Amino acid sequence: MSLSRSPSPVPGGGWASPGLNIGSGRSSPTRGYTGGSSSATPVMWESSRLKKAGGSGYPSFSTQNSGFLSKHMRKISSSLPRFNSAGSSPYAEKEKLGRGRWSAQNVPLLGRLRAIMGRMGRKMKIRILLLFMLLFCIIIFYNTPLVYHWRRTSWLGGGQKFVIILAANIGGGVMEWKGAREWAIERDSVRNKKKYVGRWGYDLEIVDMSTKKRYAHEWRESWEKVDFIRTALRKYPKAEWIWWLDLNTFIMEPSYSLQDHIFNHLEKHVYRDINEYNPLNITHPLTDEYLDPASRSPEGDGNINSVNLILPQDCSGFNLGSFFVRRSPWTDRLLDVWWDPVAYEQKHMEWEHKEQDALEQLYTTQPWIRKHTGFLPQRMINSFPTGACSENGNDTRIHYDQKDRDFLVNMAGCEWGRDCWGEMYNFRELSYWLNRNPWELFKEEFVAVIWFKLTGQKVKL
């Protein structure tokens, strides 16, 4: 079959390649195909034709394009690893097949990270850097001991303004020494207060309320709190408020700071007119003509900054299981009068609740004390369990309410016919259950439930 009879892609016969034209007999394209025309035109290669056309076509590759997408695509493609598999070089020697091949296992972790960072844009690097800085600050300031120090400063937290005095009982009471339950109560109570002050930057002073003959001829059990408050005011010169807590108390909501819970809005929480809740039926205000207007006013002088003593009331009157005292000359005077041994000698046999009855007597008879005393709703700082003050059933003013997430529980009077350790344990477990973090919720509400369904065994993670 001759070439002349083969179908030709060029109109009029012939081939586009000059070496295949009939009668050519040459392998070099010296002359082009005339295409049936009388004038002979030399055949040009494709690259020559494009150059002469002045760029009217599209080159197969060009480095002159400096567009955004082209630059980044070239950057990405140049940084990608190149693989040299054995199948691509079938004629290579066997001992050389593994040489020079790229392997992810041979590249160190730092090199991989450096390669990943090299492929990132500038904006992405800045975003990642800011994210790491944010995570670092959260870990440093909220999950390390540094949280205690920065929350103590006056311009960040102001924790150094508050001192918590916890009444411990290391040596036991008058009638009996402490047993295992008493030690457990003290351990849980102290741990609870330490965790709270560590979170908010407060100071904690644990005092020994064990009965000792410390004051010459008298046994002043529970009266010692007056002396301990004066000592704390001298020991912590930067403290503004002293918070006294009995041992049988438990902070249920450690996420509440004293500032947010009470002192940032003190005027909204404190009431100075005792007639709002007056279980002692104290006549208020005093009406003697020789008194100044502030002493004859139910609200005193009306200035919240003049309140130096804040305490709650329970069903029987003042309750000193949880109360606040502010540093001031008025407080120094009150502590001196409150501690007066003459009043103690004359009345201590009549005052069943000791220093608490003494303060009630001073409030009733001394106008200068009323002017600087304020009251908080009991459930703000001193909720009772249902066993305390239960003569009239559950009282919404007094008893703990889980729905409202009351701040603190005081197991007052539990040593008289109630189980102090049982109440402390129940409230401790309830506080943990109410304040679980997301990880604890995941473990206990998801993992433990699935494990129980699979094995039938309860597990505490």
Secondary structure by P-SEA (a helix, b strand, c coil): ccccccccccccccccccccccccccccccccccccccbbbbbbcaaaaaaaaccccccccccccccaaaaaaaaaaaabbbbbccccccccccccccccccccccccaaaaaaaaaaaccaaaaaaaaaaaaaaaaaaacccccaaaaaaacccccccccbbbbbbbbccccccccccaaaaaaaaaaaaaaaaaaaacbbbbbbbbcccccccccccccccaaaaaaaaaaaacccccbbbbbcccccccccccccccccccccccccccccccccccccccccccccccccccccccccccccccccccccccccccccccccccaaaaaaaaaaacaaaaaacccccccaaaaaaaaaaaccaaaaaccccccccccccccccccccccccccccccccccccccccccccccccaaaaaaaaaaaaaaacccaaaaaaaccaaaaaaaaccccccc
